[in-house]
Amino acid sequence: MSAEKDKGNIDNYEKMLSSYTQAVKAFRRGDCAKALEHFGAFIEKFPMEKELVDRSRIYMKVCEDKGKKDAIALKEFDDFYEMGVYRMNQGAYEEAVQLFNKALEKDSGEGKIIYLIGKSHYLMGDKDKFLDYLKSAIHVDKSFKIFAQNDLDIEDIKDDKKFKLITKLA
């Protein structure tokens, strides 16, 4: 019976360590939502592990504080524009489009925003939408013809007949 009890204790200890380790890994990856979830579950399952519960609460507090610091109040055109570019560079194209649209609400005459909305759509795989936005951006500011011709992110569309027509490269 003693061997079974020892095996049960070892299994519980391994489960406890695995649960804690999973939470710490999520924290180190920067995935605070997952870390909070895992630390919360750890505390609930293993409240008797006082030291690790205390550490878990500290990690949770860091995650909660980080969320507060990262929350930036976007109010002005430049706020939405800069955050949109940031999110686009991170590959969060749909969020970038939303931010650029809010920037457009602040200043509807900005060709660069129209171009960036189109470019975000292009990066999501929608070339036709990109071409529509490119036409609109060029209508606002002719310099986007040259800009599009030199944009390295859209290399594979530069031989497209519609692209050439819009930028008058034919």
Secondary structure, 3 states (H helix, E strand, C coil): CHHHHHHHHHHHHHHHHHHHHHHHHHHHHCCHHHHHHHHHHHHHHCCCCHHHHHHHHHHHHHHHHHHHHHCCCCCCHHHHHHHHHHHHHCCCHHHHHHHHHHHHHHCCCCHHHHHHHHHHHHHCCCHHHHHHHHHHHHHHCCHHHHHHHHCHHHHHHCCCHHHHHHHCCC
